Amino acid sequence: MATTGTFLLAAPGHWNSKRLAAAVVIALALQSLVLPCLCDVGRAKMVFAVVFDLLIAVRAGMAYLARERGSGWKFYAWLLGASPLWIEAVAYLILGEV
């Protein structure tokens, strides 16, 4: 139980929502710089990246509502940070050399 004056979700063991939100902002910036090109492939990569970011946001919201403990947010932060690289890799595997 949290003591008076402390923010419950900032307690040790809870998800760090502020750092995960920062990771989302950084990932969006990296995705905007790395993924776009003026073609349908670039548009498809950006749509995939935004949908992926929204899925991460929904998952973080579920963790917030369920008051999940643990360091699962770190996995999602790394996944978001590396997303421009692996989205390019998946596009290459699916579409071939573009």
N, CA and C of each residue as an Amber inpcrd file, in Angstrom:
protein
   294
   0.8380000  -1.1660000   0.0000000   0.0000000   0.0000000   0.0000000
   0.8860000   1.2330000   0.0000000   0.4980000   2.2140000  -0.7890000
   1.3080000   3.4250000  -0.9230000   1.0720000   4.3520000   0.2600000
   2.1160000   5.0450000   0.6200000   1.9750000   6.0260000   1.6900000
   1.4140000   7.3080000   1.1210000   0.9180000   8.1460000   1.9840000
   0.3230000   9.4030000   1.5490000   1.4000000  10.2830000   0.9310000
   1.0830000  10.8780000  -0.1990000   2.0060000  11.7890000  -0.8430000
   2.9010000  11.1490000  -1.8870000   2.8290000   9.8360000  -2.0740000
   3.6380000   9.2070000  -3.1130000   2.7330000   8.7850000  -4.2580000
   3.2860000   8.8660000  -5.4290000   2.5630000   8.4590000  -6.6230000
   2.7020000   6.9530000  -6.7550000   1.5990000   6.2350000  -6.7070000
   1.6110000   4.7780000  -6.6400000   2.3830000   4.1460000  -7.7920000
   2.1870000   4.6440000  -9.0080000   2.8230000   4.0050000 -10.1510000
   4.2890000   4.3700000 -10.2910000   4.7960000   5.2700000  -9.4640000
   6.2140000   5.5880000  -9.4820000   6.9800000   4.7450000  -8.4650000
   6.2680000   3.9000000  -7.7330000   6.9030000   3.0550000  -6.7270000
   7.8040000   2.0280000  -7.4120000   8.8310000   1.5640000  -6.7270000
   9.7120000   0.5560000  -7.3250000   8.9330000  -0.6840000  -7.7290000
   9.2660000  -1.2010000  -8.8960000   8.6090000  -2.4020000  -9.3800000
   7.4650000  -2.1320000 -10.3270000   6.9810000  -0.9020000 -10.3750000
   5.9030000  -0.5710000 -11.2970000   6.4730000  -0.1110000 -12.6300000
   5.6600000  -0.1480000 -13.6490000   6.0820000   0.2970000 -14.9680000
   6.4120000   1.7790000 -14.9110000   7.4570000   2.1770000 -15.5890000
   7.8550000   3.5760000 -15.6560000   7.2060000   4.1880000 -16.9010000
   6.0250000   4.7330000 -16.7230000   5.2500000   5.2470000 -17.8480000
   5.9100000   6.4460000 -18.5010000   6.5930000   7.2750000 -17.7210000
   7.2450000   8.4560000 -18.2900000   8.3690000   8.0630000 -19.2440000
   9.1770000   7.0990000 -18.8510000  10.2620000   6.6730000 -19.7370000
   9.7360000   5.9410000 -20.9580000   8.6650000   5.1780000 -20.8100000
   8.0690000   4.5010000 -21.9530000   7.4740000   5.5190000 -22.9190000
   6.8520000   6.5710000 -22.3940000   6.3240000   7.6360000 -23.2500000
   7.4600000   8.3450000 -23.9890000   8.5760000   8.5610000 -23.3070000
   9.7340000   9.1670000 -23.9650000  10.2570000   8.2650000 -25.0760000
  10.2390000   6.9560000 -24.8460000  10.6790000   6.0060000 -25.8730000
   9.7560000   6.0530000 -27.0860000   8.4550000   6.2340000 -26.8610000
   7.5060000   6.3460000 -27.9770000   7.8110000   7.5910000 -28.8020000
   8.0790000   8.7030000 -28.1470000   8.3770000   9.9550000 -28.8610000
   9.6700000   9.8080000 -29.6630000  10.6910000   9.2310000 -29.0510000
  11.9600000   9.0270000 -29.7530000  11.7780000   8.0730000 -30.9310000
  11.0020000   7.0040000 -30.7270000  10.7580000   6.0480000 -31.8040000
  10.0170000   6.7010000 -32.9640000   9.0310000   7.5190000 -32.6740000
   8.3170000   8.2160000 -33.7530000   9.2510000   9.1280000 -34.5370000
  10.1460000   9.8200000 -33.8280000  11.1060000  10.6850000 -34.5100000
  12.0450000   9.8660000 -35.3950000  12.5740000   8.7660000 -34.8590000
  13.4620000   7.9110000 -35.6580000  12.7380000   7.2870000 -36.8410000
  11.5140000   6.8440000 -36.6170000  10.7360000   6.2560000 -37.7040000
  10.4690000   7.2910000 -38.7960000  10.2190000   8.5210000 -38.4060000
   9.9550000   9.5790000 -39.3860000  11.2000000   9.9270000 -40.1940000
  12.3740000   9.7660000 -39.5890000  13.6150000  10.0790000 -40.2980000
  14.1230000   8.9210000 -41.1510000  13.9360000   7.6950000 -40.6910000
  14.5510000   6.5400000 -41.3440000  13.6300000   5.8780000 -42.3700000
  12.3490000   5.7320000 -42.0750000  11.4720000   4.8860000 -42.8830000
  10.8920000   5.5150000 -44.1430000  10.5570000   6.7990000 -44.1710000
   9.8030000   7.2900000 -45.3240000  10.5940000   7.3040000 -46.6300000
   9.8840000   7.0500000 -47.6810000  10.3440000   7.3290000 -49.0270000
   9.0880000   7.6790000 -49.8160000   9.2570000   8.3040000 -50.9380000
   8.1030000   8.7800000 -51.7030000   7.5690000   7.6740000 -52.6110000
   7.1090000   6.6010000 -51.9910000   6.5600000   5.4860000 -52.7490000
   5.5920000   4.7250000 -51.8480000   4.9330000   3.7510000 -52.4260000
   3.9770000   2.9640000 -51.6520000   4.6600000   2.1310000 -50.5720000
   5.8820000   1.7150000 -50.8100000   6.6120000   0.9240000 -49.8190000
   6.8870000   1.7700000 -48.5790000   7.3250000   3.0020000 -48.7690000
   7.5800000   3.8900000 -47.6310000   6.3110000   4.1830000 -46.8530000
   5.2230000   4.3710000 -47.5630000   3.9330000   4.6070000 -46.8910000
   3.5210000   3.3750000 -46.0870000   3.7140000   2.1900000 -46.6480000
   3.3610000   0.9540000 -45.9450000   4.2110000   0.7920000 -44.6890000
   5.5070000   1.1220000 -44.7700000   6.3770000   1.0220000 -43.5950000
   5.9280000   1.9840000 -42.5040000   5.5560000   3.1920000 -42.8710000
   5.1170000   4.1760000 -41.8740000   3.7890000   3.7640000 -41.2460000
   2.8720000   3.2410000 -42.0460000   1.5920000   2.7730000 -41.4960000
   1.8480000   1.6370000 -40.5090000   2.7260000   0.7090000 -40.8700000
   3.0570000  -0.3900000 -39.9660000   3.6760000   0.1370000 -38.6760000
   4.5700000   1.1200000 -38.7970000   5.2340000   1.6850000 -37.6140000
   4.2310000   2.3680000 -36.6950000   3.2990000   3.1240000 -37.2520000
   2.3100000   3.8280000 -36.4230000   1.3620000   2.8330000 -35.7600000
   0.9370000   1.8140000 -36.4990000   0.0720000   0.7830000 -35.9000000
   0.8100000   0.0670000 -34.7790000   2.0870000  -0.2340000 -34.9850000
   2.8900000  -0.8710000 -33.9500000   2.9820000   0.0200000 -32.7160000
   3.2230000   1.3130000 -32.9120000   3.3030000   2.2510000 -31.7920000
   1.9830000   2.3160000 -31.0280000   0.8750000   2.2740000 -31.7480000
  -0.4410000   2.2870000 -31.0940000  -0.6680000   1.0050000 -30.2850000
  -0.2180000  -0.1300000 -30.8050000  -0.3470000  -1.3800000 -30.0540000
   0.4690000  -1.3220000 -28.7610000   1.6530000  -0.7340000 -28.8200000
   2.4670000  -0.5770000 -27.6170000   1.7660000   0.3510000 -26.6260000
   1.1430000   1.4210000 -27.1370000   0.4260000   2.3510000 -26.2570000
  -0.7620000   1.6550000 -25.5800000  -1.4850000   0.8280000 -26.3200000
  -2.6030000   0.0820000 -25.7360000  -2.0890000  -0.8780000 -24.6670000
  -0.9790000  -1.5470000 -24.9480000  -0.4030000  -2.4730000 -23.9640000
   0.0500000  -1.7330000 -22.7090000   0.6500000  -0.5690000 -22.8760000
   1.0750000   0.2210000 -21.7220000  -0.1400000   0.6990000 -20.9270000
  -1.2210000   1.0430000 -21.6160000  -2.4470000   1.4430000 -20.9250000
  -3.0430000   0.3020000 -20.1210000  -2.9930000  -0.8950000 -20.6720000
  -3.4810000  -2.0610000 -19.9370000  -2.6200000  -2.3220000 -18.7030000
  -1.3150000  -2.1600000 -18.8520000  -0.4140000  -2.3440000 -17.7050000
  -0.6910000  -1.2880000 -16.6380000  -0.9870000  -0.0700000 -17.0600000
  -1.2970000   1.0100000 -16.1190000  -2.5760000   0.6930000 -15.3410000
  -3.6150000   0.2660000 -16.0650000  -4.8940000  -0.0250000 -15.4150000
  -4.8120000  -1.2490000 -14.5020000  -3.9990000  -2.2190000 -14.8910000
  -3.8620000  -3.4240000 -14.0870000  -2.8170000  -3.2740000 -12.9830000
  -2.1530000  -2.1250000 -12.9580000  -1.0960000  -1.8460000 -11.9660000
  -0.0430000  -2.9490000 -11.9530000   0.4130000  -3.2770000 -13.1560000
   1.3980000  -4.3470000 -13.2890000   2.7270000  -3.9520000 -12.6580000
   3.3840000  -4.9390000 -12.1230000   4.7170000  -4.7500000 -11.5530000
   5.7290000  -5.3870000 -12.4920000   6.9600000  -5.0740000 -12.2840000
   8.0100000  -5.6790000 -13.0830000   8.6520000  -4.6770000 -14.0190000
   9.5250000  -5.1760000 -14.8410000  10.2600000  -4.3020000 -15.7400000
   9.9160000  -4.5820000 -17.1980000   8.6920000  -4.9630000 -17.4560000
   8.2560000  -5.2200000 -18.8290000   8.3260000  -4.0020000 -19.7170000
   8.2270000  -2.8090000 -19.1330000   8.2870000  -1.5810000 -19.9150000
   9.6390000  -1.4410000 -20.6050000  10.6950000  -2.0080000 -20.0140000
  12.0240000  -1.9140000 -20.6270000  12.0610000  -2.6730000 -21.9470000
  11.4110000  -3.8290000 -22.0080000  11.3380000  -4.5890000 -23.2500000
  10.6550000  -3.7760000 -24.3370000   9.5330000  -3.1590000 -24.0090000
   8.7970000  -2.3720000 -24.9930000   9.5730000  -1.1250000 -25.3970000
  10.3080000  -0.5230000 -24.4710000  11.1230000   0.6470000 -24.8100000
  12.2240000   0.2640000 -25.7990000  12.8930000  -0.8570000 -25.5810000
  13.9210000  -1.3120000 -26.5100000  13.3060000  -1.7080000 -27.8490000
  12.1560000  -2.3350000 -27.8210000  11.4820000  -2.7180000 -29.0580000
  11.1200000  -1.4860000 -29.8750000  10.6390000  -0.4430000 -29.2010000
  10.3220000   0.8040000 -29.8920000  11.5780000   1.4820000 -30.4280000
  12.6260000   1.5060000 -29.6310000  13.8560000   2.1680000 -30.0560000
  14.4950000   1.5240000 -31.2670000  14.3810000   0.2230000 -31.3500000
  14.9720000  -0.5000000 -32.4720000  13.9990000  -0.6830000 -33.6340000
  12.7980000  -0.1660000 -33.5150000  11.7780000  -0.4200000 -34.5330000
  12.1540000   0.0430000 -35.9380000  12.8230000   1.1820000 -36.1340000
  13.1860000   1.5180000 -37.5140000  14.0770000   0.4530000 -38.1660000
  14.9610000  -0.1450000 -37.3930000  15.8490000  -1.1690000 -37.9460000
  15.0950000  -2.4400000 -38.3030000  14.2600000  -2.9320000 -37.3700000
  13.6010000  -4.1940000 -37.6780000  12.4390000  -4.0270000 -38.6390000
  11.8500000  -2.8440000 -38.7270000  10.8050000  -2.6220000 -39.7440000
  11.4380000  -2.6470000 -41.1330000  12.6310000  -2.0390000 -41.2630000
  13.3590000  -2.1180000 -42.5340000  13.6970000  -3.5750000 -42.8730000
  14.1260000  -4.3380000 -41.8730000  14.4870000  -5.7360000 -42.1070000
  13.2780000  -6.5660000 -42.5280000  12.1600000  -6.3580000 -41.8740000
  10.9350000  -7.1050000 -42.2280000  10.4760000  -6.7070000 -43.6320000
  10.5410000  -5.4230000 -43.9590000  10.1520000  -4.9790000 -45.3030000
  11.0700000  -5.6090000 -46.3620000  12.3640000  -5.7140000 -46.0540000
  13.2850000  -6.3500000 -46.9800000  12.9680000  -7.8240000 -47.1550000
  12.6360000  -8.5160000 -46.0510000  12.3170000  -9.9290000 -46.1390000
  11.0290000 -10.1760000 -46.9170000  10.0470000  -9.2920000 -46.7230000
   8.7560000  -9.4890000 -47.3870000   8.7810000  -9.0230000 -48.8320000
   9.3580000  -7.8340000 -49.0580000   9.2920000  -7.2180000 -50.3900000
  10.5460000  -7.4140000 -51.2230000  11.6180000  -7.8390000 -50.6170000
  12.8820000  -7.9450000 -51.3320000  13.5630000  -6.5960000 -51.3870000
  14.5360000  -6.4570000 -52.2400000  15.2900000  -5.2010000 -52.3340000
  14.4150000  -4.0990000 -52.9040000  14.3190000  -3.0010000 -52.1510000
  13.4570000  -1.8920000 -52.5780000  14.3140000  -0.6760000 -52.8170000
